[in-house]
Amino acid sequence: MIGWAVTFLIIALIAGVLGFSGIAGTATQIAWIAFVIGIIMAVFFFLTGRR
């Protein structure tokens, strides 16, 4: 999930530089959601002892 978040963040940065604000905003939101889900899953797996 963190990998997907980084990918969408890079897409958002490139789109922002090129002036595509709608795509940049959407990619940023997707990156944020993927990051939060990834952190929640990492904490859950850490607490339950899974790898």
C-alpha positions in Angstrom: 0.0 0.0 0.0 2.8 2.4 0.8 4.3 1.7 -2.7 1.0 2.6 -4.3 0.9 5.8 -2.2 4.3 6.8 -3.4 3.4 6.1 -7.0 0.3 8.2 -6.8 2.2 11.0 -5.1 4.7 11.0 -7.9 1.9 11.1 -10.4 0.3 14.0 -8.5 3.6 15.9 -8.4 4.2 15.5 -12.2 0.6 16.5 -13.0 0.9 19.5 -10.7 4.0 20.7 -12.5 2.4 20.2 -15.9 -0.7 22.2 -14.8 -3.2 19.4 -14.6 -4.7 20.4 -11.2 -7.7 18.1 -11.4 -5.6 15.0 -12.0 -3.1 16.2 -9.4 -5.8 16.6 -6.7 -7.3 13.2 -7.4 -4.0 11.5 -7.4 -3.1 13.2 -4.1 -6.4 12.0 -2.5 -5.8 8.5 -3.7 -2.2 8.6 -2.4 -3.5 9.8 1.0 -6.1 7.1 1.3 -3.6 4.4 0.2 -1.1 5.7 2.8 -3.6 5.7 5.6 -4.8 2.2 4.8 -1.2 1.0 4.6 -0.3 2.4 8.0 -3.4 0.9 9.5 -2.7 -2.5 8.1 1.0 -2.3 9.2 0.0 -1.5 12.7 -2.6 -4.2 12.7 -0.2 -6.8 11.4 2.5 -5.7 13.9 0.1 -6.1 16.8 -1.2 -9.5 15.7 2.3 -10.8 14.9 1.8 -11.4 11.2 4.4 -10.5 8.6 
